[in-house]
Amino acid sequence: MNEGGQRLIAVWAVLVVPFVLVAAYLWTRDDLSARFVVAYWFPAVVSTAIGVLPAPCSV
């Protein structure tokens, strides 16, 4: 795997792993909401759209 692919995986792992952990915790407490999901992913989507983060499908 090339350096770009490794960077892509690292960036998205840093975003996805904490989301899964927090979402699982909130889900077990019946407190997971669409508001949390939007608030968590909005900065990542905007950063990807303007080119700051690599797109997840660019491998």
C-alpha positions as CSV (number, residue, x, y, z in Angstrom):
1,M,0.0,0.0,0.0
2,N,1.3,3.4,-0.9
3,E,1.8,6.4,1.4
4,G,-1.4,8.1,0.2
5,G,-3.5,5.0,0.9
6,Q,-2.0,4.7,4.4
7,R,-2.7,8.4,5.2
8,L,-6.3,7.9,3.9
9,I,-6.9,5.0,6.2
10,A,-5.3,6.7,9.2
11,V,-7.4,9.9,8.7
12,W,-10.7,8.1,8.4
13,A,-9.8,5.6,11.2
14,V,-9.3,8.6,13.5
15,L,-12.8,9.8,12.6
16,V,-14.7,6.5,12.4
17,V,-13.4,4.7,15.5
18,P,-14.3,7.4,18.1
19,F,-17.7,7.8,16.4
20,V,-18.5,4.1,16.6
21,L,-17.4,4.0,20.3
22,V,-19.5,7.1,21.3
23,A,-22.4,6.1,19.1
24,A,-22.5,2.6,20.7
25,Y,-22.4,4.1,24.2
26,L,-25.2,6.5,23.4
27,W,-27.2,3.8,21.7
28,T,-27.0,1.6,24.8
29,R,-28.4,4.5,26.8
30,D,-31.1,5.2,24.2
31,D,-29.7,8.6,23.7
32,L,-28.3,8.4,20.1
33,S,-29.9,11.0,18.0
34,A,-29.7,12.3,14.4
35,R,-28.5,15.6,15.9
36,F,-25.4,13.9,17.3
37,V,-24.7,12.2,14.0
38,V,-25.0,15.4,12.0
39,A,-22.9,17.4,14.6
40,Y,-20.2,14.8,14.5
41,W,-19.9,14.3,10.7
42,F,-20.7,17.8,9.5
43,P,-17.1,19.1,9.9
44,A,-15.7,16.0,8.2
45,V,-18.0,16.3,5.3
46,V,-17.3,20.0,4.8
47,S,-13.5,19.4,5.2
48,T,-13.7,16.6,2.5
49,A,-15.8,18.8,0.2
50,I,-13.2,21.6,0.3
51,G,-10.3,19.3,-0.1
52,V,-8.8,19.4,3.4
53,L,-9.4,15.7,4.1
54,P,-9.0,13.0,1.5
55,A,-12.2,11.5,0.2
56,P,-12.8,8.0,1.6
57,C,-13.3,6.5,-1.9
58,S,-10.1,7.9,-3.4
59,V,-8.0,4.7,-2.9
